Amino acid sequence: MKQGYSQMKCGLVGEHLGHSFSPMIHAQMADYPYDLVELTPEEVGSFVKNGGYDAFNVTIPYKQTVIPFLDGISPEAERIGAVNTVVRRPDGKLWGYNTDYFGFDGMLTASGVDVRDKKALVLGSGGASLTVCAVLRDRGVRELVVVGRRLENNYDNLDRHFDAEVIVNTTPVGMYPNNGQTLLDLNRFPNCQGVLDVIYNPARTALLLDAEARGIPCINGLYMLVAQAVKAFELFTGDSAEEGVIDFITKQIEADTKNVILIGMPGCGKSSVGKLLADKMSRPFYDADTEFGAMHNMTPAEAIEALGEERFREMEHEVLVALGKLSGTVIACGGGAVTKDYNYAPLHQNGVIIYLERKLAKLAKDGRPISQRTSLETLYNARKASYERFADIRIESTEIKEKTAEMMLKRLSERI
């Protein structure tokens, strides 16, 4: 982190910013404070003129809104028609730039998706879309189609473009806290060779999960976010960023924000080892069974007894959906969470899933109604394939919690 900028006043302007990773990115580059400023459309003009900020970034939906209130914009911002970085010059004039171009260009390179001579479908027509389209044109796409709710090409006539080879989402659909939403079904696009989503929270939107499941190369917007922030830092300060800083910060944020999800047989140590792991990683810990009680006012055992296992699983899913939206946590799931495939997406979207394996003779059964009425061997045989299918990492859970936690840390460091 570069020192000497603590007197600067910087920040991010947008409508809803609770999901933003921008403060942690800028904190790794310089010591200036970086505020999150949520504004209504009516407040944008007054803020730009009277906010007293030395520099600020602009995000959805104000990348075009700010332009009339600026004294000038850079050539690339004028060509694109959108501004995401504003700097107050020494003479007091406000100047707008577009560092998103640099960010998306870097994201495209990082994705490995070759767009030259391809048909590209861009979802959304706002400021981010303008930038994406400029990059795609400069990269030599054969055909570029922008889809918007009120455009000639819209979501009611997507069948015109099922031959698209590259799809880019520039809308907020699927962004936290509205995880799980998507604008299209990739099954309708048999020629698709690459999917890019400028959303970075969650790490895997429903669109990206769909692409991943089909083996289509895909990437989220974190690299773009970091790359544009590095370019913005250089405009904010007049200083040059260190070589390799984009890759370094991207990897660091991925590691810091990924959830660690623990699955395994009842009594394998998910909660006890999970708490220890959370302490070692300085993260909050959540036990899905405890959260079940808080959400539904009954324990899992009580729900199973009163409502039956099938209804319990539906209620458990609600808990896992809520937990899966979090970032940077350790989460211990109930032993049977993997029995429902619909739990995979909410856990995988922000998480690395660790399967804790333990010898059946060592598993605890107290307070576990399903374990008590069904033999552990029968349960294990029924769930084994699901544990393995959900898992990114498999760890042997021993009686020595410290040893198990250290092994988990080692494997996590190798993966993220």
Secondary structure, 3 states (H helix, E strand, C coil): CECCCCCCCEEEEECCCCCCCHHHHHHCCECCCEEEEECCHHHHHHHHHHCCCCEEEECCCCCCCCHHHCCEECHHHHHHCCCCEEEECCCCCEEEECCHHHHHHHHHHHHCCCCCCCEEEEECCCHHHHHHHHHHHHCCCCEEEEECCCCCCCCCCHHHHCCCCEEEECCCCCCCCCCCCCCCCHHHCCCCCEEEECCCCCCCCHHHHHHHHCCCCEECCHHHHHHHHHHHHHHHHCCCCCCCHHHHHHHHHHHHHCEEEEECCCCCCHHHHHHHHHHHHCCCEEEHHHHHHHHHCCCHHHHHHHHCHHHHHHHHHHHHHHHHCCCCCEEECCCCHHHCHHHHHHHHCCEEEEEEECCHHHCCCCCCHHHHHCCHHHHHHHHHHHHHHHCCEEEECCCCHHHHHHHHHHHHHHHC
